[in-house]
Amino acid sequence: MKSIYESLEFNEVLLEIKEYAKTSVGKEYVANASIFSNEDDLKNELDILNEMLSLVLRFNELPIDSSSDLLSVINHALKTGLLTVYDLEHVANDVLITSRILNRFNAIEEEYPLLRKKMNEFYELGHIEKLIHSVVSPSLSIYDNASNELARIRRALFSLESDLSLKAKSLVKTYQSYLSDNTITLRNGHYVLPVKNTFKFKVDGIIHDTSDSGNTVFIEPSVIVELNNKIASLRIEEADEISRILRNITKEVIKEKDHIIANNQTLGYIDFLNAKAKYALNNNGVVANISSERVLSIKEGRHPLINKDEVVPNDFYLDNDKHMIIISGPNAGGKSVALKTVGLLVTMHQSGFPILALEGATIPFFKRIYVDIGDQQSLNDSLSTFSAHMQNIIECTKKMGSKDLVIIDELGTGTDPQEGEALAKSILDFLHFKHAYALISSHFMGVKTYALDKDYVNNASMIFDESNFLPTYKLRLGVPGKSYGMEVALRLGMDKAIIDKAKKYLKEDNSNLFSTSLSKLDEIVNKYETLTKTNKELSESLKKKEAKLNDETRIFEERKAKLMQSVNEEKEEILEEAKESIDEILHNLNKKDLKMHEVIEAKAKIDALEDKEVRHISNEKFKLDDYVSIADMNLTGVIIRINNDKITVQTNIGKLVVDKNDLTKLSRPVEKKKVTMTNVDRAIVSRSVPLELNLIGKHVDEAMDELEKYLDDVVIKGYSTVRIIHGSGTGTLRKAVHTYLDKQKFVKSYRLGGMGEGGVGATVVTLK
């Protein structure tokens, strides 16, 4: 027997929701989701999901970033006592993400008690992040000053490599006529000369490699073998020292292992909630309520796996009085899809997910959910479709109770129609006896009349377009449906004479249903009269509500006056903040070492503080999306709803319903974005600035002055990537360039050049 997850394709829905998760643990939460067995646990999950949905809707999503599952990292640390720089970076990254989430959440004034309780489960691990990042650089290398010993080793390496570089340049000149290329290269960790094969005996040294063509051999000259050996020895010492440093940090990580794992899991759960909220927002989903009255009410429920542009929404309703629905209608008319839709939405809800329906959906908590949909034939078990169908139903009947939901497609089919119909009605009696909630589809006429005769069953049908003989996939509650088998057969090409003969047989077989239909019609008329009486009562009730509404309007006017006072106070605060911002900008402009790009940034900030231009327009007929001001409230906004003289305006403090006479139409505000430029500014911007700067041959001080001026120019020009050529030489100039770049806020990242970019003799800089 298939699980309900397989029958309803629940796992396919989880795959869609999983795409919204960013962390490894969050994705695991989605993949492992299943039905809650405890109602209190489900309620708590839906409540906290509602808080997250409100938070994302009002304040945008939390700054959740990619995070790995740290359980395996910690287990590796416990086994080996040594974490790699990549593992340590993952640990530090979790701390930083957690810190950003907490800072963002704590800045939100709304309470969100359940989310706040969850946020309070985070442990403070800032000391671990600082320890890791005091050793591991952004490029995932180890800082020179990670230890005194490492600093000594790298100084020695730098000195030896400088000596080797000078010696190599000298050797290149000495053996120039024997070389295939005037450069020294690295082979198997040794510096070698590319010597033409015909001259390999002219160079005293050790052959380490041969080119693919065989025309070049790579020889390590004897005079630099000792230098190479010393460098190789220092490299081993360097690796040992790095391993020692990483082991020490790993020990500190292990001390906090429980807190690290707990934070990692909490972060994953927050990501899980965020993924569900984003899924709801992107698919017009809602969080359904748990019905304490045992009412299942879903308005415009949509199947989550059908394209949103093609899916047909349907309503579903069950309660204690009518706890069963019998769906009839044509083949391929959507009965199975309707059953799968309600089954899938209930399963999603009871697994703590939003559902695709209108706001206000309510679903009872079901102890068990039974589903029998589709072809259940099993060749492996030598079962026919009917046998497999019956086995599933038998399994349901063994434990069924009043808090269960049963969904069965084509009840009783697969055997003799008379036996199948009788068996179907008997099963329906049993479901009623157990008072289980049930949705059943059937073609049997006897099952349709059963639904008409029983007051605890609601008939429903899939509407069929009789003019075009096409299904609409729309469910209509309260009315049974025809199968339209003959009409569909005729449309598919069946001989009309055969169809006509079949209709005669059908008329003879159905003659006994006429009296039953008349009696049911009488019941429908009686229900109509009852509804008419109810409508009169509702009319009286509406009059009372109108009087109540007038009282609420008066209260609204009083609140509006208080709100206006609050708005004026807020306006004064905004003006004061603007003044402080201008003072800060002017203070920065008085700095002696002010750079040109900082001047332009300051000008842009001042322009951003300028008032938006708003021009009053003479009053005219209002329409949706008009920009208006509200009299006596110093508020502006956009019209989002018009109801006669009452107009709803979306303002920066929320939605307000006001009288149209209190509105004045305005032109759309236009932001001033232009930055005024001086002649000096224009000269810099218009000047041609190259994409690279060559500092080779410059003294460090002279090179730094040129670098500073060059970077100012490229920032103003708006370049995203430039190259600084400093040569490979002694490395002094390269180190000075990197030290300068580390201090610049406008530098996003930098790296040594790759193949075709200058290698270690150049640095590629990416600007913000």
N, C-alpha and C positions, 0 to 999 in steps of 0.2 A: 504493500500500500504506500502510495506516495505521501510524503509529509505535506502539510498545508503550505509550507514554504515553496515546495516544488510545484504543487498544483496551481498556486496563485502567482508564481514567478516573483516571489518576494525578493529573492536574491538579486534579480535583475534591477529592482528598484534600489537596493542597497549599493549596487555598482554605480548608479547615477549619483547617489548622495555622497559616495566615497570620493568622487571627483572634487567635492567642495572642501574636503579635509586637507590640511597642509602638513600635519605631523604624522610620523609613522604610527604612534600610539593612537592618534585620532582615527586614522584609517582602520586600525584594528578594532576600535570600538564600533565603528560602522559595520564592518564585515561580520562581527560576532553578535550583532544585535538579534534579539529574539523576544517573544511575547513575555511580558511580566506575569508572574504567577501570583503576585500580591498586589491588591488594589491600592494600598497606601504607598507602596514603592512606585507604582505607575503614576499616581497623583503627584507625588513629589517630582518625578521626572518631567511631567507635563508642565508643572508650575515653574520649574527652573528654566524649561525651554521657552515658556511664555515670557519670562524675564529677559532671556537672551534675545528673543525675537523683537521685543520692545526696544532693547538697547541698540541693536543693529539698525532698526528702522529709524530711531531718533538720533543716534550719535555715530552711525557707521560702525563697521566691525572693529573688533579689538586688533591690535597690531601683532597678530599671531604669525609666526614665520616657520620655515621648515625646521623640523626637529626630529632627531633619530631616536629609536628605542634604546635607551641607555641600560636596560637590564642586561643585555648581552655584553655591553662594554664593561659593566661592573663585574660580571661573572668572569670575563677575561682577565680583569685586573686581579681578582682573587686567586685565579689559577697561576698566573705568570708573574704577578707583581710589577708588570711593566706595561704602561699604556703608550701608544704612539702619539705623535703630535696631533694627528687627525682625531683620535679618540678624545684627547684632552680638549681639543677645540670644540667637539660636540658637547662636552660637559659644560664648558664655559659659555657656549652659545645658548644652552638651555637657561642658564642663569640670567643672561642678558635679555632673552625673550620674556622670561618671567617678570623681570624688573620693568620692562616696557609695558607689559599688560597691566601690572599693578599700578604704575604711574598713570596710565590712561584711565583705568577704572576708578581710581581714587579721585580723579579730577572731575568725575561725573557726580553731580549733586543728587540725582535720584537715588533712592535707597537700595532697591533691588536686593532684598534681604537674603534670598537663597544663593544668589551669585556671590554676594559679599561673604557669606559663610564659606562658600567653596574657595574664594580667593584667600581667605584667612588660613587655609590649609597649606599655603606655600611657606616653605622655610627660607630664611635669609641665608643665602650662600654666596654673598658678594665677595667674601674673603677667598673663596675657591677660585672664582673668576679672576680676581686680581693676581693671585698667585700664578695661575696658568699663563695669563697674559703678561706677566713680568718676565716670562721665559720664552713663550711662543709668540712670534711676530705675526702680523697680519698675513704675511706670505707663507706662513706655516713652517718657518725656519726657526732656529734657536738663536736668540740674541747673543752677541759676543759677551756681554756683561752678565750672562746668566750665572756665571761663577768666576772667581778669580783665576782658577786653573784653565777654564775654557778661554778666557781672555788672553792668558799667557800663550797658550797653544796657538791661537789664531794670529797673535802678533808675530810669533815665530814663523808660522806658515806664510804670513804676508811678506816677511823679510826674505825668506827663502825663495818664494815665488818671484819676488822682485829681482833677486840676484839671478834666478834662473831665466827670467825674461831678458835681462841684459846680456847674459851669456848666450842665450839662444839667438838674439839678434846678431851678436858677433859671429856666431857659427854660421848663420845664414849668409852673411857677407863672405866668410871664409870659403864656404863650399858652394857659393852661388852658381858656379858653372856646372856643378854636378846635380843640381836640384831640378825637379820637374815643376816646383812651385816655391816661390820665395817666402814661404810662411812655415812656422813650426806648429805642429798639430799634436793632439793627444791620442795615444793608442794604448789601450789596456792600462790606463792610469799613468802612463809615462810620456814625457815630452819627446817627440821624435821629429826627424827631418825627412821630408819626402825626396828620396834619392832615386835618380834614374837607375834602372836595373843594370845598365852597362857600366855604371860607375860605383856599384855598391862596395867594391873593395877599396875605393879611394877614401871612404869615410870609416874611421876606426870606431866601432861601437857594436851594439846588440841589435839584431834585426827582430822587430816585434810583429810586423805584419807586412802583407803584400797587397797591392791593389788588385781589383778584379781582373784588370787587363794583364797584369803581370809586368807592366812596364815600370812600375814604381815600387820600391821597397821602403819601409818606414824604419829608420835606424835611430836608436838612442845613442848619441855620441858618448864615448867613454868619459869625456871630461865633465859631463853633467849627470853621469850615472849616480855618483855619490849624492849630488843635490836631490835628484829624483828619489833616491832611497830615503833620505832624511825627510823629504816631504811625505812619502808614503808612510813612514813611521809616525810622523805627526798626525796624519789622517787617522791612523788607528787609535792614537791617543785621544784625538778629538771625538771619535765615535764612542770610545769607552767613557769619556767624560759626559757626553750627551746622554748616554744610557744611564749613568749614575744620577744625573740631574732629573731625568724623567722618572726614575724609580723613586726618588724622594718625593716628587709631586704626586706620583701614583699612591704613595702611602697616605698622603693627606686626603686624596680623593676617597680612598677606601674608608678612612675614618668617618666620612660623611655619606657613606654608600646608601644608607637607609633614607636619608633626607633627599639625596639626589634622585633615587628611584621614585620616591613619593612625589617630588616636584614634577618629574617627567610624566608620571601617570596623571597627575592633576592637570598639567598642561595639555595632555592628550584629550582629557575629558572636556576641558574648556573648548578645545578645537572641535571636538565631536558635537557639542552644543551649537557652536558657531556654524558648522557645516549644515546641520539640520535647519537652522534659522535661515541661512542663505538659500537653501533648497526651497524653503517655503516662500521666500520673497521672490525668487526667480520664477516660481511656478504658480503664483497666486494661491498658495496653500495657507491653511489655518491650523491652529491647535484646537482640536475638538474637546468639549467638556465631557467629564465622566458623569453620566446621568444617574442620579440617585433614584429617579422615578422609573427606572427600567425602560426608558424611551430611547429608541434608535431613530434619530432624525437627521438625515443628510440631505441638504439642498444643493442641487447642481454638482453632485459628486462626479469626478472625472477619473478615468483610468489613467494612472501615472505613466504607463508605458506606451500609450497611444499619442501620436503627434498632437501637440496642443492646438494646431490649426485644423485638425480633423476630428478630434474627439467630440462625442456628443454627451453633454452633461445630463444626468438623470437624478430624480429625487427618490429617496427611500425612507419609509416610515414604518416602524413597528412599536407597539406598546403592549401593556399587560392585557388589554382587551382584544386587540388584533395582533397576535404574536406570530402570525404566519402569513406569508405572501405566496400565492401561486401565480407564476408568470407563464403565459401562453403566447402564441403568435407564430409567425412563419419560420420555416427553416432558414438559417443564415440571416435571421432578422435581428440578432443581437442579444438573444436570451442568455447565452453563455457568457458573453462579455458583461452583461448587466450583473450576473451572479458573481463573476470574478471581480468586478469593480467594487461591489459592496464588501465582498470577502477580503479583498486586498486593503481597502480603506480601513476596515475594522482591525485587520492584522497590523497595519502600520501604526494606527492609533494605540493599540494595546502593546506595541513594542516601543512606544515613547516617541513616535515621529509625527510631524505635521501631516495632514491629509489634504488632498486637492478637492476643496468644496467651498461653499460660501461660509462666511462668518456665522457663528451660532450653532454649528453642528454639535450634536450630543450623541454619545454612544455609551451604552451600559458596559460595566465590567463583566466580561464573560470568563467563566471558570475554564471552559474548554471550547474550542472551535473545531467543528468537523466539516470537511470539504470533500465532495465527490463530484468532480467536474472533468469532462473529457473522456476519451477512450481509455478505459482501464484494462483492456485485454492484455494478458501476460502469457507469452509463448513459453517462457521458462517454467512457469508454474502450471502449464497446461490448462489455463483458465480461459473461458469465453468472456466476452465483454459483460454479459449478464452476470456470470459467476463472480467476476472481479467486482462488479457493481454491488452485488449483494453482500459480498464479504466486507466491503467498506461500511455498508449500512449496518450489518450485524455488529461490527466493531463499535459503531456509534451507539447502538441501542444498549450495549452492555453497561455503560457508565453514565448514560445521558441523564441530565437534571435540568432544573428550571433556570439555571444560570449559564446554560450552554447555547451556542449558536450553531445551527445546522444548515449547510448549503448543499443542495443536491440538484444536479443537472439531469433532466430527462428521467424522472423517477419512474421505475417500473418497466423501462424499455428493455428490449433484447430477448423477450420471450413472447408467448402467445398474448395478443393484445388484451383479451378478456381477463386472462390471469394476471397480466401485468397491471391492468387498471385496478382490479380488485386488491392486489397486493399493495399498490400505491396508496389507495384510500385507507387500507388498514394501517400502513406505516404512518400516514397523516394522523389517524386516530391516536396512535401511540405517542407521536410527538406532542399532540395536544394534552394527552394524559400526563406527560412529563412536564408540560408547560414550557417546553423549549422554544426558543425563538428560531424561526425557520424561514428560508427562502428556497422555493422549489420551482423548477420549470417542468412543464409537461405538455404533451400534445393530446392527451386522452380527454375526450369529451366528458367522461364520467368524473374526472378530476376537476374539470372546470365547473361542472354543476355542483360538485361537492363544495367548492369554494363559495358558490352562490348560496348554498343551504346553511353554511356554518357561519355564525356571527363572529367567530374568533379568527376567521380567515379573510384576507383581503385579496380580491382578484386583481391581476395586473396583466397588461399585454404590451407587446412591442408593436408600435404603430406601423402600418404598412401603407405605402403610397399606392392606392388601388388604380389610379389613372395610369401610372407608369410601371406598375408591378415591381416596385423597388422598395427595399427596407429603408426605414428612416433611423433605426437604432435608438428611437426615443421611447422611453417607458411611460406608460399611462396607468396610474393606479386607479382601482375601482372597477375596471371593465375587463372581461376576458377577451381573448383575441382568437381570430380564425387562423388556421394553419396555411391557407392560401396555396395548398399543394397543387390543386388543379390549375389555378391561374399561372403559377410558376412553370408547371409542366407545359402548358400551352405556349407560354412565352419562349420556352426553350426549344419548341418545335414539335411537340407531341401532336399527332393527328387529331383534328377537332372532333371527328366522329367518336373517337375513344373517350375524349373528355366529356362529350355530351352523354354518352352511355354511363360513365362514372357518376355524373350528376344525378341521373335517374336512380341509380342504386343508393346514392347518398340520401336522396329525398325520402325514399322508402324507409331507410334505416332510422332517420331522424324524426319521423312523424310523432313519436311519443314525447318528444321534447317540447312540443308547442304549448301544452297546458302549463308545464313548469315555467316556461318563459313568461307567460301571462301573469302568473302569480308573482314572479320576481319583479315584473314591471310594476305591479300594484305596490310592492314594497318600496320600489324606487320613488314612486309618486308620493307615498307617505313620507319618505325621507325628505323629499323636496319641500313639502308643506312644513315639515319641522324646521328645515333650514330657513324658510321664509319667516317663520316666527322668530327664529334666532336672530335674523338680520334686523328685525324691528327692535329687538332688545339691544342689539349692538348700536343701533342708531341713537337710542336714548343714552347709552353709555358714552358715545362720542360727544354728545352735548355736554355731559358732565366733565369730560376731559378737556373740552374747549374752555370751559370756565376755569379749570385748573391751570390751563396754559396761559390764560390772561394774567393770573396771579404770578406765574413764573416769569412772565414778561416784565412785570413791574419789578420783581426782584432782580432781574437781569439789568434793568436800567440803573438800579442802585449800585450794583456791582460794577457797571460800566464807569460810573462816576469815580469809584474808588480806583479802578484800573487806570483811568486817565491820570490820576495823581501819581500812581506808581510809575507810569510811563514817563511822565515829566521828570521824576527823580532819576530814572534810568538814563534819560537824555543828558542830564547834567553830569552824571558819572562818565558817560561816553565822551563828552566834550573835554572833561578834565583829563581822561586818559589820552586823548588826542594831543592835548597841550604837552603832556609829559613826553609823548613820543617825539614831538617836534623838538622839544628841548634836548632830548637825547641825541637826535640827528644833528642838530646844530653844534652840540658839544663835540661830536665825532668829527665834524667838518673843521674844527679848530686845531686838530692834531697837526703837529709839525711834519710828521713823516707820512702824511696822507698820500695815498696812491690814487691814480686817475680812475681806476675801475671802482674804487670806493666812493669817489665823488659822484660817479654816475649812479651807483646803487643808492646813495643818499638822496639824490634828486628823485629817483623813482619812488622811494618811500614817501617823500613829501607829496609828490603828485597823488600817491595812493590815498593820502589823508584828505585830499580836497573833496569838498561836498559834491555829490552827484547832482547833475543839472536836472531839475524837475520844473516843468512848465505847466501851469494850469490850462486846461482846455474847457471851453464852454460846455455846460451840461448838455448831454444828449442821451438817447436811449442806451442803457447799459447792455453789454453782452459778455459772455464768458471770456475770461483771459484779459479783460480790461484792467489797466493799472489805475488805482483810485486812492484817494485819501479819505480818511474818516473824520468828519467834523468834530471839533472839540476834543480830539484824542491824540493829535500829533502822530498818527499812525498811517502808514501806507501799506498797500498789499494788492493781491490779484484776485479778481472775482472767480470763484470756483463753482458757485451754484446760485440760481435765480429762482425764487418762488414768489411770484407776483411782486409785492412791494418789499418783501424780505430778501436780502441778498447776503450770501455767505462769502466772506473775504478771508483769504489766507494771508496772515501777517507774520512778521518775524517772531511774534509771541504766541501764535496759535490761530485757530479759526474763530472768527467773530461773525455773528448774525446781526445785521444792522438794517435800518430802514433806508430805502433808496434815496430819500430826501437828505440823508446825512452824508451822502457820498459826493465826491467831486472827481471827475475823470481827469487823469494826468497823462502826460506823455511818458513813454518808457525812459527810465534813467539811463544815461550813457556814461560809462566809466571813462575818465580821462587817463589814457595810458602813455601819452607822449612824454618823453624825457627831453627837456630843453638842453641843448648842447652849446657849449662855448666854441669859439674858433679853435681853441686848443684841442677840445674834444674832437671836433670834426677832423682836425689834422691827423690825430692818432687813428681814428676809425678809418679814414680814407687812405692812410698810408699802407703800402703793401708790406705785409708781415710774412716772412717765410714759415714753412711748417717744421723747420729744424734750425737748431742753433749749434754752431761748431765752436767749441771751446778749446780745442787741441792747441797746445803751445802757450796757453794763457797761464799767468800766475793765479793762484787760488783767489786772492782778493779781487783781482781784475775780472776773473771769470764769474765770481759771485755777483759783482755789480752788473755785468752784462746779462746774467741769468735773471736777476730780479727785474731789470728793465724789459727783457724779452717776454717774461711771463705776464707782466702787467699788460703788454701790448696784445698778447694772444687772448687774454681774458676779455679785454675790450672787444676784440674782433669776434669773440664767441667760438673760438676753436675748441674742439672736443679732445683732440689727440695731437701731440707734438713730439719731436725727437730731439734729445740733447746728446750731442756727440762730444765725449770727453776722452776717448782713447782708452786703451787697456793698460798701458804704461805701468806706473807704480801703483796705480789705484787710488792715489791721494785725491786727485780731482774728482774721480767717480764718487768717492766717499763724501767729499764736501758737497757735491750736487745732491746726493741722497739725503744728507743731513738737512740741507736747506728745504728739500721737498717735503720731508717729514713734518716741518713746522707750518706749512702753508695750508690754510683751511680750504682754499679753492682747488686743491689737488685731491682728486678722488682716489687714484692709485698710480703706481709706477712699477716698471719691470725692466730687466735688462733686455736688450734687443735679441731677437731671434735670428734665424737664418735669413739673410738678405736685409736685415735691419741693423747690422753693425756688431752683432754679438755682444760680448762683454764690454766693448768699446763704446756702447751707446745705451741710453736709457729712454724708454718710451713712456711718456707721461699722459695719463688720462685726467682731464679736467672736469669739474662738476658743472 
